[in-house]
Structures are given as structure tokens and as C-alpha cells.
Amino acid sequence: LEEVEFCDASPLLKPLWHTICLVWSHSQYYCNPARIIVLLQEVNNLIIELARNFLQPEEIFKGEIEESLDKVRKAADVMELWRDMYEEHKQSLNSYFKDGKEPVEWEFNRQMVFTRLDSFTERLRVVLDLFETATEFNKLEKVEFAGVKGKSLSQQVVSIFDEFQDC
């Protein structure tokens, strides 16, 4: 996971979840909610760290809006995919217990595992919304109105665009 570009990590998430489920079903030490929660929190922290390194927070607002928007969108998609796979694997956990072994479900609250990841993803969504808004405002630079009030409306749009640029 650490050796690939974060935006290309999606194919590695399913095998990682598979491994975590195997650990849960086969380890006498990690078939315990407290221990698996810590393991999942550590993996979440790793994913957050990889996303931060990919996004380069100190540089993200200095680059082109479209490039930054694309990076934030890709990072948010990977984060949401990771969280969605939790639900998938939680539902199929019984299939990991073989040889008549009694299945043990994950009965802990998902918030115990995903609080930090959810907060980070929410902040990504806010940044994503900011970049999408900036992209829409940048479109005002090219707007021209025709007709009787065209010149006056075009001046108003240019004024709004200039105000946006000053911010």
C-alpha cells in the first residue's frame, strides 16, 4: 500500500480487507474486538497519512484548480471505497470461518473504528466543494451576454469574477 501512488491504491484495498478478515477468523489473539479495533484504526491512520502525502496540503492551494480538484476527488474516492468495503466484509465475515469453527461477528460500533477517517473524509469533501465552486466561478471569465442588456449583464459578471479573483 505504501509502495504505490495513493490514487492507484484502490485495487489493493480488497486484499487488505481480506487479510484483516483472515486475521480475525484465524488468530486467537486478534479475534477480540479491542485488538481488531486497534488494528483497523492503525490501518485507517496509514490510509490518512498516505492521502495527506498524496495531496501535499501545503501545495494543494498553490497549484491549478483543476489538478487539485482531481487529486482531492481521487483521494476522497479511495477513502470512501475503504469505508464501504468494511460493510461488505462485515457482511461476509461468516465465510472466513471454516472447519466448523463458530463464526464471530464484528459487533463493535463502526464509529469506534472510523471516527478519524470519517472526519478526514468530511474535510476532503469541504475542500472538494471549495474547488468545485472555484471552478464554477472561473467559468465566469468567459461569459458574454448579448441583447439589449447584454453589455450591462456582462459587466456585472466581470465584476463578480474580479471580486472572486481578489479573494
Backbone as a printed PyTorch tensor [residue, N CA C, xyz], in Angstrom:
tensor([[[  0.8320,  -1.1970,   0.0000],
         [  0.0000,   0.0000,   0.0000],
         [  0.8670,   1.2490,   0.0000]],

        [[  1.9550,   1.1960,   0.7320],
         [  2.8310,   2.3600,   0.8150],
         [  3.7030,   2.5190,  -0.4230]],

        [[  3.7910,   1.4690,  -1.2350],
         [  4.6970,   1.4960,  -2.3710],
         [  4.0380,   1.9270,  -3.6740]],

        [[  2.7280,   2.1850,  -3.6620],
         [  2.0450,   2.6360,  -4.8710],
         [  1.5390,   4.0620,  -4.6610]],

        [[  1.2660,   4.7230,  -5.7640],
         [  0.6630,   6.0620,  -5.7060],
         [ -0.7120,   5.9080,  -5.0600]],

        [[ -1.0660,   6.8150,  -4.1770],
         [ -2.2970,   6.6790,  -3.4090],
         [ -3.5210,   6.5450,  -4.3120]],

        [[ -3.5580,   7.2990,  -5.3940],
         [ -4.7290,   7.2280,  -6.2820],
         [ -4.8460,   5.8680,  -6.9630]],

        [[ -3.7670,   5.0850,  -6.9790],
         [ -3.7740,   3.7550,  -7.5760],
         [ -3.9300,   2.6460,  -6.5350]],

        [[ -4.2580,   3.0140,  -5.3130],
         [ -4.3290,   2.0420,  -4.2110],
         [ -5.6360,   1.2620,  -4.1690]],

        [[ -6.6370,   1.6850,  -4.9000],
         [ -7.9570,   1.0360,  -4.8320],
         [ -7.9090,  -0.4790,  -5.0180]],

        [[ -7.1630,  -1.0060,  -6.0020],
         [ -7.1420,  -2.4650,  -6.1640],
         [ -6.5090,  -3.2120,  -4.9880]],

        [[ -5.7630,  -2.5140,  -4.1620],
         [ -5.1010,  -3.1630,  -3.0330],
         [ -5.9780,  -3.2080,  -1.7770]],

        [[ -7.0660,  -2.4660,  -1.7730],
         [ -7.8920,  -2.3830,  -0.5730],
         [ -8.6500,  -3.6730,  -0.2990]],

        [[ -9.1760,  -4.2940,  -1.3410],
         [ -9.9190,  -5.5450,  -1.1350],
         [ -9.0190,  -6.6440,  -0.5680]],

        [[ -7.8010,  -6.8560,  -1.1180],
         [ -6.9310,  -7.8640,  -0.4990],
         [ -6.5460,  -7.5240,   0.9470]],

        [[ -6.4360,  -6.2490,   1.2430],
         [ -6.1320,  -5.8430,   2.6210],
         [ -7.2850,  -6.2010,   3.5460]],

        [[ -8.5120,  -5.9170,   3.1100],
         [ -9.6670,  -6.3010,   3.9210],
         [ -9.7490,  -7.8250,   4.0660]],

        [[ -9.4410,  -8.5290,   3.0030],
         [ -9.4490,  -9.9960,   3.0490],
         [ -8.4540, -10.4910,   4.1120]],

        [[ -7.2780,  -9.8930,   4.1230],
         [ -6.2530, -10.2690,   5.1010],
         [ -6.7180,  -9.9740,   6.5270]],

        [[ -7.3420,  -8.8270,   6.7220],
         [ -7.8450,  -8.4710,   8.0580],
         [ -8.9080,  -9.4750,   8.5080]],

        [[ -9.7740,  -9.8630,   7.5900],
         [-10.7980, -10.8550,   7.9280],
         [-10.1800, -12.2110,   8.2500]],

        [[ -9.1340, -12.5750,   7.5180],
         [ -8.4330, -13.8310,   7.8220],
         [ -7.7690, -13.7750,   9.1970]],

        [[ -7.1990, -12.6480,   9.5130],
         [ -6.5960, -12.4830,  10.8420],
         [ -7.6810, -12.6370,  11.9110]],

        [[ -8.8260, -12.0090,  11.7040],
         [ -9.9310, -12.0900,  12.6620],
         [-10.3890, -13.5370,  12.8420]],

        [[-10.4780, -14.2630,  11.7470],
         [-11.0430, -15.6130,  11.8290],
         [-10.0440, -16.6820,  12.2620]],

        [[ -8.7400, -16.4210,  12.1240],
         [ -7.7580, -17.4600,  12.4290],
         [ -6.8760, -17.1810,  13.6450]],

        [[ -6.7820, -15.9530,  14.0690],
         [ -5.8940, -15.6250,  15.1840],
         [ -6.6520, -15.6930,  16.5020]],

        [[ -6.0750, -16.3900,  17.4550],
         [ -6.7090, -16.4360,  18.7740],
         [ -6.5300, -15.1200,  19.5100]],

        [[ -5.5430, -14.3110,  19.1140],
         [ -5.2750, -13.0490,  19.7990],
         [ -6.0350, -11.8720,  19.1840]],

        [[ -6.2480, -11.9070,  17.8830],
         [ -6.9260, -10.7880,  17.2200],
         [ -8.4140, -11.0390,  16.9970]],

        [[ -8.9280, -12.1540,  17.4360],
         [-10.3600, -12.4150,  17.3740],
         [-11.0110, -11.8430,  18.6350]],

        [[-10.6830, -10.5930,  18.8520],
         [-11.0950,  -9.8600,  20.0370],
         [-11.4000,  -8.4360,  19.5800]],

        [[-12.5740,  -7.9130,  19.8870],
         [-12.9360,  -6.5800,  19.3920],
         [-11.9090,  -5.4920,  19.7150]],

        [[-11.3850,  -5.4820,  20.9180],
         [-10.4360,  -4.4290,  21.2980],
         [ -9.1970,  -4.4540,  20.4010]],

        [[ -8.6930,  -5.6360,  20.1140],
         [ -7.4640,  -5.7420,  19.3100],
         [ -7.7200,  -5.4540,  17.8360]],

        [[ -8.8300,  -5.9360,  17.3030],
         [ -9.1000,  -5.6930,  15.8820],
         [ -9.4460,  -4.2290,  15.6550]],

        [[-10.0770,  -3.5940,  16.6330],
         [-10.3700,  -2.1550,  16.5180],
         [ -9.0690,  -1.3750,  16.4140]],

        [[ -8.1000,  -1.6980,  17.2560],
         [ -6.8050,  -1.0080,  17.2120],
         [ -6.1170,  -1.2550,  15.8660]],

        [[ -6.1640,  -2.4880,  15.3900],
         [ -5.5640,  -2.7980,  14.0940],
         [ -6.2290,  -1.9750,  12.9820]],

        [[ -7.5570,  -1.9300,  12.9830],
         [ -8.2770,  -1.1670,  11.9680],
         [ -7.9970,   0.3340,  12.0850]],

        [[ -7.8840,   0.8310,  13.2960],
         [ -7.5420,   2.2480,  13.4820],
         [ -6.1590,   2.5540,  12.9320]],

        [[ -5.2400,   1.6380,  13.1280],
         [ -3.8820,   1.8370,  12.6050],
         [ -3.8700,   1.8400,  11.0730]],

        [[ -4.6370,   0.9490,  10.4850],
         [ -4.7240,   0.9340,   9.0230],
         [ -5.3870,   2.2260,   8.5310]],

        [[ -6.4320,   2.6650,   9.2250],
         [ -7.0670,   3.9410,   8.8730],
         [ -6.0650,   5.0830,   8.9530]],

        [[ -5.2610,   5.0980,  10.0070],
         [ -4.2450,   6.1490,  10.1580],
         [ -3.2390,   6.1050,   9.0160]],

        [[ -2.8720,   4.8990,   8.5960],
         [ -1.9610,   4.7600,   7.4580],
         [ -2.5980,   5.3200,   6.1890]],

        [[ -3.8500,   5.0050,   5.9590],
         [ -4.5420,   5.4970,   4.7670],
         [ -4.6540,   7.0150,   4.8010]],

        [[ -4.9310,   7.5740,   5.9600],
         [ -4.9960,   9.0380,   6.0910],
         [ -3.6340,   9.6480,   5.7980]],

        [[ -2.5930,   9.0520,   6.3330],
         [ -1.2330,   9.5680,   6.1070],
         [ -0.8530,   9.4930,   4.6300]],

        [[ -1.1930,   8.3960,   3.9880],
         [ -0.9040,   8.2570,   2.5590],
         [ -1.6860,   9.2880,   1.7500]],

        [[ -2.9250,   9.5300,   2.1300],
         [ -3.7370,  10.5400,   1.4380],
         [ -3.1340,  11.9330,   1.6260]],

        [[ -2.6950,  12.2460,   2.8320],
         [ -2.0680,  13.5530,   3.0930],
         [ -0.8040,  13.7220,   2.2560]],

        [[  0.0040,  12.6830,   2.1910],
         [  1.2280,  12.7590,   1.3790],
         [  0.9010,  12.9240,  -0.0990]],

        [[ -0.1370,  12.2600,  -0.5610],
         [ -0.5600,  12.3750,  -1.9530],
         [ -1.0690,  13.7800,  -2.2550]],

        [[ -1.8370,  14.3360,  -1.3310],
         [ -2.4470,  15.6510,  -1.5600],
         [ -1.4770,  16.8110,  -1.3470]],

        [[ -0.4560,  16.6090,  -0.5380],
         [  0.5020,  17.6720,  -0.2130],
         [ -0.2460,  18.9530,   0.2090]],

        [[ -0.7920,  18.9700,   1.4260],
         [ -1.6450,  20.0690,   1.8640],
         [ -1.0010,  21.4550,   1.7490]],

        [[  0.3160,  21.5290,   1.9000],
         [  0.9690,  22.8330,   1.8150],
         [  1.0420,  23.3390,   0.3700]],

        [[  0.8100,  22.4590,  -0.6090],
         [  0.9090,  22.8260,  -2.0170],
         [ -0.4360,  22.8240,  -2.7440]],

        [[ -1.4350,  22.2170,  -2.1610],
         [ -2.6730,  21.9700,  -2.8970],
         [ -3.3910,  23.2540,  -3.3230]],

        [[ -3.2620,  24.3190,  -2.5480],
         [ -3.9290,  25.5670,  -2.8960],
         [ -3.0640,  26.4690,  -3.7650]],

        [[ -1.8520,  26.0340,  -4.0450],
         [ -0.9400,  26.8350,  -4.8650],
         [ -0.9810,  26.4360,  -6.3360]],

        [[ -1.4870,  25.2380,  -6.6290],
         [ -1.4720,  24.7140,  -7.9930],
         [ -2.7170,  25.0990,  -8.7710]],

        [[ -2.8450,  24.4890,  -9.9180],
         [ -4.0190,  24.6850, -10.7630],
         [ -5.2450,  24.0790, -10.0880]],

        [[ -6.3610,  24.7670, -10.1940],
         [ -7.5820,  24.3240,  -9.5300],
         [ -8.0300,  22.9600, -10.0570]],

        [[ -7.9650,  22.7590, -11.3800],
         [ -8.4390,  21.5050, -11.9580],
         [ -7.5850,  20.3230, -11.4800]],

        [[ -6.2680,  20.5180, -11.4010],
         [ -5.3870,  19.4490, -10.9260],
         [ -5.6580,  19.1370,  -9.4590]],

        [[ -5.8000,  20.1750,  -8.6590],
         [ -6.0710,  19.9770,  -7.2330],
         [ -7.4270,  19.3200,  -7.0250]],

        [[ -8.4120,  19.7470,  -7.7920],
         [ -9.7460,  19.1580,  -7.7130],
         [ -9.6820,  17.6680,  -8.0210]],

        [[ -8.9520,  17.3090,  -9.0490],
         [ -8.8120,  15.9010,  -9.4350],
         [ -8.1360,  15.0910,  -8.3300]],

        [[ -7.0840,  15.6410,  -7.7310],
         [ -6.3760,  14.9260,  -6.6590],
         [ -7.2830,  14.7230,  -5.4420]],

        [[ -8.0030,  15.7640,  -5.0590],
         [ -8.8740,  15.6610,  -3.8870],
         [-10.0000,  14.6690,  -4.1640]],

        [[-10.5470,  14.7090,  -5.3740],
         [-11.6200,  13.7810,  -5.7400],
         [-11.1190,  12.3360,  -5.6760]],

        [[ -9.9310,  12.0780,  -6.2010],
         [ -9.3730,  10.7190,  -6.1740],
         [ -9.1310,  10.2550,  -4.7390]],

        [[ -8.5900,  11.1280,  -3.9070],
         [ -8.3340,  10.7650,  -2.5100],
         [ -9.6350,  10.4650,  -1.7750]],

        [[-10.6460,  11.2960,  -1.9720],
         [-11.9380,  11.0750,  -1.3140],
         [-12.5650,   9.7660,  -1.7850]],

        [[-12.4130,   9.4470,  -3.0570],
         [-12.9650,   8.1910,  -3.5800],
         [-12.3000,   6.9780,  -2.9430]],

        [[-10.9810,   7.0310,  -2.7750],
         [-10.2650,   5.9180,  -2.1430],
         [-10.7180,   5.7600,  -0.6940]],

        [[-10.8640,   6.8840,   0.0060],
         [-11.3060,   6.8330,   1.4130],
         [-12.7070,   6.2210,   1.5270]],

        [[-13.6010,   6.6340,   0.6550],
         [-14.9620,   6.1070,   0.7110],
         [-15.0060,   4.6300,   0.3130]],

        [[-14.1910,   4.2440,  -0.6470],
         [-14.1190,   2.8450,  -1.0320],
         [-13.6530,   1.9870,   0.1410]],

        [[-12.6390,   2.4470,   0.8580],
         [-12.1370,   1.7200,   2.0330],
         [-13.2460,   1.5290,   3.0670]],

        [[-13.9820,   2.5990,   3.3360],
         [-15.0470,   2.5400,   4.3310],
         [-16.1940,   1.6430,   3.8520]],

        [[-16.5300,   1.7030,   2.5690],
         [-17.6060,   0.8590,   2.0320],
         [-17.2320,  -0.6190,   2.0770]],

        [[-15.9610,  -0.9080,   1.8540],
         [-15.5080,  -2.2970,   1.8940],
         [-15.6220,  -2.8830,   3.2970]],

        [[-15.5770,  -2.0400,   4.3030],
         [-15.7910,  -2.5180,   5.6720],
         [-17.1580,  -3.1890,   5.7720]],

        [[-18.1790,  -2.5180,   5.2700],
         [-19.5320,  -3.0660,   5.3420],
         [-19.6350,  -4.3690,   4.5460]],

        [[-19.0320,  -4.3900,   3.3630],
         [-19.0290,  -5.6020,   2.5390],
         [-18.4280,  -6.7860,   3.2960]],

        [[-17.2490,  -6.5480,   3.8630],
         [-16.5420,  -7.6430,   4.5290],
         [-17.1810,  -8.0040,   5.8640]],

        [[-17.7930,  -7.0580,   6.5020],
         [-18.5050,  -7.3560,   7.7460],
         [-19.6660,  -8.3090,   7.4620]],

        [[-20.3550,  -8.0950,   6.3410],
         [-21.4740,  -8.9610,   5.9640],
         [-21.0170, -10.3700,   5.6030]],

        [[-19.8250, -10.4840,   5.0150],
         [-19.3550, -11.8000,   4.5630],
         [-18.3840, -12.4550,   5.5400]],

        [[-18.3200, -11.9630,   6.7530],
         [-17.3710, -12.4690,   7.7400],
         [-17.5700, -13.9510,   8.0450]],

        [[-18.7990, -14.4340,   7.9910],
         [-19.0630, -15.8570,   8.2820],
         [-18.3050, -16.7830,   7.3460]],

        [[-18.0770, -16.3490,   6.1130],
         [-17.4180, -17.2160,   5.1340],
         [-15.9370, -17.4330,   5.4480]],

        [[-15.3710, -16.6560,   6.3550],
         [-13.9620, -16.8090,   6.7080],
         [-13.7370, -17.8660,   7.7890]],

        [[-14.7960, -18.2900,   8.4360],
         [-14.6850, -19.3020,   9.4920],
         [-14.9500, -20.6690,   8.8770]],

        [[-13.9310, -21.5120,   8.8710],
         [-14.0140, -22.8370,   8.2340],
         [-13.9220, -23.9450,   9.2800]],

        [[-14.0770, -25.1490,   8.8150],
         [-13.9080, -26.3550,   9.6300],
         [-14.8040, -26.3610,  10.8650]],

        [[-16.0420, -25.9170,  10.7070],
         [-16.9870, -25.9640,  11.8100],
         [-16.7180, -24.9630,  12.9200]],

        [[-15.7780, -24.0730,  12.6960],
         [-15.4650, -23.0620,  13.7050],
         [-16.6310, -22.0780,  13.8070]],

        [[-17.0100, -21.7580,  15.0240],
         [-18.1350, -20.8630,  15.2790],
         [-17.7970, -19.4410,  14.8020]],

        [[-18.5930, -18.8790,  13.8710],
         [-18.3260, -17.5080,  13.3890],
         [-18.5010, -16.4750,  14.4940]],

        [[-17.6020, -15.5300,  14.5040],
         [-17.6700, -14.4300,  15.4580],
         [-17.8430, -13.1560,  14.6380]],

        [[-18.9580, -12.4750,  14.8430],
         [-19.2720, -11.2590,  14.0860],
         [-18.5440, -10.0470,  14.6830]],

        [[-18.4300,  -9.0240,  13.8670],
         [-17.9430,  -7.7280,  14.3660],
         [-19.1550,  -7.0070,  14.9320]],

        [[-19.2520,  -6.9900,  16.2420],
         [-20.4030,  -6.3780,  16.8890],
         [-20.0760,  -5.0160,  17.4830]],

        [[-18.8690,  -4.5470,  17.2410],
         [-18.4930,  -3.2410,  17.7730],
         [-19.0580,  -2.1380,  16.8790]],

        [[-19.1800,  -0.9710,  17.4640],
         [-19.7010,   0.1950,  16.7580],
         [-18.6710,   0.6590,  15.7210]],

        [[-19.1020,   0.8530,  14.4950],
         [-18.1780,   1.2530,  13.4290],
         [-17.5570,   2.6200,  13.7070]],

        [[-18.2170,   3.4530,  14.4990],
         [-17.6540,   4.7640,  14.8500],
         [-16.3660,   4.6250,  15.6590]],

        [[-16.2470,   3.5310,  16.3920],
         [-15.0220,   3.3010,  17.1650],
         [-13.8280,   3.1390,  16.2390]],

        [[-14.0800,   2.6630,  15.0420],
         [-13.0170,   2.4110,  14.0790],
         [-12.8160,   3.6000,  13.1470]],

        [[-13.9110,   4.2080,  12.6880],
         [-13.8410,   5.1460,  11.5710],
         [-14.0250,   6.6180,  11.9300]],

        [[-14.0070,   6.9790,  13.1870],
         [-14.2250,   8.3740,  13.5560],
         [-13.2140,   9.3000,  12.8920]],

        [[-11.9550,   8.9810,  13.0010],
         [-10.9140,   9.8530,  12.4300],
         [-10.9710,   9.8390,  10.9030]],

        [[-11.1560,   8.6780,  10.3140],
         [-11.2460,   8.5720,   8.8640],
         [-12.4560,   9.3450,   8.3400]],

        [[-13.5930,   9.2330,   9.0170],
         [-14.7860,   9.9660,   8.5990],
         [-14.5730,  11.4710,   8.6990]],

        [[-13.9120,  11.9200,   9.7390],
         [-13.6230,  13.3530,   9.8840],
         [-12.7070,  13.8390,   8.7670]],

        [[-11.6940,  13.0580,   8.4650],
         [-10.7680,  13.4170,   7.3890],
         [-11.4930,  13.4520,   6.0500]],

        [[-12.3390,  12.4570,   5.7940],
         [-13.0940,  12.3980,   4.5440],
         [-14.0400,  13.5840,   4.4420]],

        [[-14.6490,  13.9620,   5.5400],
         [-15.5460,  15.1230,   5.5360],
         [-14.7680,  16.3980,   5.2070]],

        [[-13.5720,  16.5420,   5.7540],
         [-12.7390,  17.7150,   5.4140],
         [-12.3610,  17.6860,   3.9400]],

        [[-12.0890,  16.5040,   3.4040],
         [-11.8170,  16.3940,   1.9650],
         [-13.0250,  16.8420,   1.1530]],

        [[-14.2080,  16.4790,   1.5910],
         [-15.4300,  16.8870,   0.8870],
         [-15.5970,  18.4090,   0.9110]],

        [[-15.2360,  19.0400,   2.0150],
         [-15.3110,  20.5040,   2.0970],
         [-14.3260,  21.1330,   1.1080]],

        [[-13.1060,  20.6250,   1.0540],
         [-12.1020,  21.1300,   0.1200],
         [-12.5570,  20.8640,  -1.3160]],

        [[-13.1310,  19.7080,  -1.5480],
         [-13.6470,  19.3660,  -2.8700],
         [-14.7330,  20.3590,  -3.2880]],

        [[-15.6270,  20.6630,  -2.3740],
         [-16.6880,  21.6380,  -2.6460],
         [-16.0950,  23.0180,  -2.9480]],

        [[-15.0700,  23.3980,  -2.2140],
         [-14.4000,  24.6790,  -2.4490],
         [-13.8110,  24.7380,  -3.8570]],

        [[-13.1210,  23.6670,  -4.2630],
         [-12.5270,  23.6340,  -5.5980],
         [-13.5940,  23.6070,  -6.6940]],

        [[-14.6810,  22.8920,  -6.4550],
         [-15.7570,  22.8710,  -7.4470],
         [-16.3870,  24.2540,  -7.5920]],

        [[-16.5520,  24.9570,  -6.4730],
         [-17.0860,  26.3180,  -6.5160],
         [-16.1320,  27.2450,  -7.2530]],

        [[-14.8400,  27.1250,  -6.9750],
         [-13.8460,  27.9520,  -7.6560],
         [-13.8550,  27.6770,  -9.1590]],

        [[-14.0270,  26.4190,  -9.5340],
         [-14.0990,  26.0600, -10.9570],
         [-15.3010,  26.7270, -11.6150]],

        [[-16.4250,  26.7240, -10.9310],
         [-17.6230,  27.3730, -11.4720],
         [-17.4230,  28.8850, -11.6080]],

        [[-16.8100,  29.5020, -10.6110],
         [-16.5560,  30.9400, -10.6930],
         [-15.5670,  31.2720, -11.8060]],

        [[-14.6090,  30.4060, -12.0390],
         [-13.6490,  30.6430, -13.1250],
         [-14.3220,  30.6170, -14.4950]],

        [[-15.4280,  29.9420, -14.6070],
         [-16.1690,  29.9200, -15.8690],
         [-16.7460,  31.2950, -16.1990]],

        [[-16.9130,  32.1400, -15.1880],
         [-17.4660,  33.4750, -15.4140],
         [-16.5550,  34.3480, -16.2740]],

        [[-15.2860,  33.9990, -16.3100],
         [-14.3390,  34.7920, -17.0910],
         [-14.7010,  34.7950, -18.5750]],

        [[-15.3450,  33.7560, -19.0370],
         [-15.6090,  33.5970, -20.4630],
         [-17.0520,  33.9000, -20.8420]],

        [[-17.8670,  34.3510, -19.9150],
         [-19.2820,  34.5640, -20.1800],
         [-19.4900,  35.9060, -20.8730]],

        [[-20.2640,  35.8790, -21.9460],
         [-20.6540,  37.0820, -22.6820],
         [-22.1590,  37.0370, -22.8810]],

        [[-22.8300,  38.1660, -22.6510],
         [-24.2600,  38.2510, -22.8710],
         [-24.5300,  39.1250, -24.0850]],

        [[-25.5570,  38.7720, -24.8190],
         [-25.9570,  39.5660, -25.9860],
         [-27.3250,  40.1720, -25.7060]],

        [[-27.7450,  41.0150, -26.5780],
         [-29.0680,  41.5950, -26.4530],
         [-29.0180,  43.0020, -25.8970]],

        [[-30.1970,  43.5080, -25.5930],
         [-30.3440,  44.8940, -25.1360],
         [-29.5740,  45.1380, -23.8460]],

        [[-29.6710,  44.2270, -22.8900],
         [-28.9890,  44.4000, -21.6000],
         [-27.6880,  43.6090, -21.5360]],

        [[-27.2360,  43.0890, -22.6520],
         [-26.0640,  42.2400, -22.6930],
         [-24.8210,  42.8850, -22.1260]],

        [[-24.5590,  44.1280, -22.5320],
         [-23.3460,  44.8040, -22.0630],
         [-23.3840,  45.0120, -20.5530]],

        [[-24.5170,  45.4310, -20.0490],
         [-24.6410,  45.6740, -18.6020],
         [-24.5120,  44.3710, -17.8090]],

        [[-25.1430,  43.2920, -18.2980],
         [-25.0370,  41.9990, -17.6220],
         [-23.6080,  41.4700, -17.6930]],

        [[-22.9590,  41.6370, -18.8360],
         [-21.5660,  41.1880, -18.9670],
         [-20.6720,  41.9310, -17.9870]],

        [[-20.9070,  43.2130, -17.8000],
         [-20.1090,  43.9920, -16.8410],
         [-20.3310,  43.4990, -15.4140]],

        [[-21.5640,  43.1390, -15.0890],
         [-21.8510,  42.6120, -13.7580],
         [-21.1270,  41.2740, -13.5350]],

        [[-21.1400,  40.4360, -14.5510],
         [-20.4570,  39.1420, -14.4400],
         [-18.9570,  39.3660, -14.2880]],

        [[-18.3890,  40.2810, -15.0540],
         [-16.9570,  40.5910, -14.9450],
         [-16.6550,  41.1270, -13.5520]],

        [[-17.5460,  41.9390, -13.0140],
         [-17.3630,  42.4720, -11.6600],
         [-17.3630,  41.3440, -10.6210]],

        [[-18.2920,  40.3930, -10.7640],
         [-18.3410,  39.2440,  -9.8500],
         [-17.0730,  38.4180,  -9.9770]],

        [[-16.6330,  38.1950, -11.2070],
         [-15.4150,  37.4220, -11.4370],
         [-14.2070,  38.1260, -10.8240]],

        [[-14.0960,  39.4400, -11.0200],
         [-12.9690,  40.1930, -10.4500],
         [-12.9850,  40.1440,  -8.9320]],

        [[-14.1860,  40.2360,  -8.3420],
         [-14.3100,  40.1280,  -6.8790],
         [-13.8530,  38.7580,  -6.4000]],

        [[-14.2220,  37.7260,  -7.1360],
         [-13.7900,  36.3730,  -6.7970],
         [-12.2760,  36.2550,  -6.8900]],

        [[-11.6850,  36.8070,  -7.9330],
         [-10.2490,  36.7420,  -8.1180],
         [ -9.5000,  37.4700,  -6.9990]],

        [[-10.0860,  38.5320,  -6.4800],
         [ -9.4430,  39.2980,  -5.4050],
         [ -9.4260,  38.5230,  -4.0890]],

        [[-10.3820,  37.6210,  -3.9220],
         [-10.4540,  36.8380,  -2.6780],
         [ -9.4060,  35.8240,  -2.6870]]])
